[in-house]
Amino acid sequence: MKVDLLRLYPGVSRQMRYQRRALTWVIALACVAGAVIALADLQTPLRPLLISVFLLVVPGAAVVGLLRDRDPLAALSVGAAASLVLNVLLAEAMVLFNVWSPRAGVATVAVLGAFMWVLRVLYRGRNTPAEQGARSR
């Protein structure tokens, strides 16, 4: 017997939606702050944390946005792996060609993330993943 928690507790869905939206905004602001701090070369105690959040979240979120109706754990795993692969390949290429620059690395990750976001918009439209999945089922 399957129990529908949304019918039993209708406020749970709304509360979870607000918490998810708030978490999304906090992470997005942390990513923007990390990119600005790295590109402007600002010195702050939060610099390592914010730049790390930017470098790990932006490529992963862009790749997850391209996936269609996947298991959340699988999408998270693929996003984390893609983020690490992109950052390692970028660092290796910069060292190999003797053009190491943290600013250029952050700018490149930002450009690649924006490119993947544009691909997502062209491929899936502007709908959120939840709306896309709900409509296809």
C-alpha positions as CSV (number, residue, x, y, z in Angstrom):
1,M,0.0,0.0,0.0
2,K,1.5,3.3,-1.1
3,V,1.0,6.3,1.2
4,D,0.8,9.7,-0.5
5,L,2.5,12.0,2.0
6,L,1.4,15.1,0.0
7,R,-2.3,14.3,0.7
8,L,-1.6,13.6,4.3
9,Y,0.6,16.6,4.9
10,P,-0.2,19.3,2.2
11,G,2.1,21.8,3.8
12,V,5.1,19.6,3.3
13,S,5.3,20.1,-0.4
14,R,5.1,23.9,-0.1
15,Q,7.7,24.0,2.7
16,M,10.1,21.7,0.8
17,R,9.6,23.9,-2.3
18,Y,10.5,27.1,-0.4
19,Q,13.5,25.4,1.2
20,R,14.8,24.1,-2.1
21,R,14.3,27.5,-3.7
22,A,16.2,29.2,-0.8
23,L,19.0,26.7,-1.0
24,T,19.3,27.2,-4.8
25,W,19.5,31.0,-4.3
26,V,22.2,30.6,-1.6
27,I,24.3,28.4,-3.7
28,A,23.9,30.6,-6.8
29,L,24.9,33.7,-4.8
30,A,27.9,31.8,-3.4
31,C,28.9,30.9,-6.9
32,V,28.6,34.5,-8.2
33,A,30.5,35.7,-5.2
34,G,33.3,33.1,-5.8
35,A,33.6,34.1,-9.4
36,V,33.7,37.8,-8.6
37,I,36.3,37.3,-5.8
38,A,38.5,35.2,-8.1
39,L,38.3,37.5,-11.1
40,A,38.8,40.7,-9.1
41,D,41.5,39.1,-7.0
42,L,39.9,40.1,-3.7
43,Q,41.5,38.9,-0.5
44,T,38.9,37.6,2.0
45,P,38.8,34.7,4.5
46,L,35.9,33.2,2.6
47,R,37.9,33.2,-0.7
48,P,38.9,29.5,-0.7
49,L,35.4,28.3,0.2
50,L,33.5,30.5,-2.3
51,I,35.9,29.8,-5.2
52,S,35.7,26.0,-4.4
53,V,31.9,26.2,-4.4
54,F,32.0,28.0,-7.8
55,L,34.4,25.5,-9.3
56,L,32.5,22.5,-8.1
57,V,28.9,23.6,-8.6
58,V,28.9,25.4,-11.9
59,P,30.1,22.6,-14.2
60,G,28.2,20.0,-12.3
61,A,24.9,22.0,-12.3
62,A,25.3,22.6,-16.0
63,V,25.8,18.9,-16.8
64,V,22.9,17.9,-14.6
65,G,20.7,20.4,-16.4
66,L,21.4,18.6,-19.7
67,L,20.3,15.3,-18.2
68,R,16.7,14.3,-18.8
69,D,14.5,12.7,-16.1
70,R,17.2,10.8,-14.3
71,D,17.4,9.4,-10.8
72,P,18.5,12.3,-8.5
73,L,21.3,10.3,-7.0
74,A,22.6,9.3,-10.4
75,A,22.3,12.9,-11.7
76,L,24.2,14.2,-8.6
77,S,26.9,11.6,-9.1
78,V,27.3,12.4,-12.8
79,G,27.4,16.1,-12.0
80,A,30.1,15.8,-9.4
81,A,32.2,13.6,-11.7
82,A,31.8,15.9,-14.6
83,S,32.7,18.9,-12.4
84,L,35.9,17.2,-11.2
85,V,36.8,16.0,-14.7
86,L,36.3,19.4,-16.2
87,N,38.4,21.1,-13.5
88,V,41.2,18.6,-13.7
89,L,41.4,18.7,-17.5
90,L,41.4,22.5,-17.5
91,A,44.2,22.6,-14.9
92,E,46.2,20.0,-16.9
93,A,45.8,21.9,-20.1
94,M,46.9,25.1,-18.5
95,V,50.0,23.5,-16.9
96,L,50.8,21.7,-20.2
97,F,50.7,24.8,-22.3
98,N,52.5,26.8,-19.5
99,V,49.7,29.4,-19.2
100,W,48.7,28.8,-15.6
101,S,46.3,31.5,-14.4
102,P,43.7,31.1,-11.7
103,R,41.6,34.0,-13.2
104,A,41.7,32.4,-16.6
105,G,40.6,29.1,-15.1
106,V,37.6,30.6,-13.3
107,A,36.7,32.6,-16.5
108,T,36.9,29.4,-18.6
109,V,34.7,27.4,-16.1
110,A,32.2,30.3,-16.2
111,V,32.2,30.4,-20.0
112,L,31.8,26.6,-20.3
113,G,29.0,26.6,-17.7
114,A,27.2,29.4,-19.5
115,F,27.6,27.5,-22.8
116,M,26.1,24.3,-21.3
117,W,23.2,26.4,-19.8
118,V,22.5,27.8,-23.3
119,L,22.5,24.2,-24.7
120,R,20.1,23.2,-22.0
121,V,17.8,26.1,-22.8
122,L,17.9,25.2,-26.5
123,Y,17.5,21.5,-25.9
124,R,14.9,21.4,-23.1
125,G,13.4,24.9,-23.1
126,R,13.1,27.3,-20.2
127,N,11.0,24.9,-18.1
128,T,12.4,23.7,-14.8
129,P,13.3,20.0,-14.6
130,A,10.3,19.3,-12.3
131,E,7.9,20.8,-14.8
132,Q,9.6,18.9,-17.7
133,G,9.4,15.6,-15.9
134,A,5.8,16.1,-14.8
135,R,4.7,16.9,-18.3
136,S,6.4,13.9,-19.9
137,R,4.9,11.3,-17.5
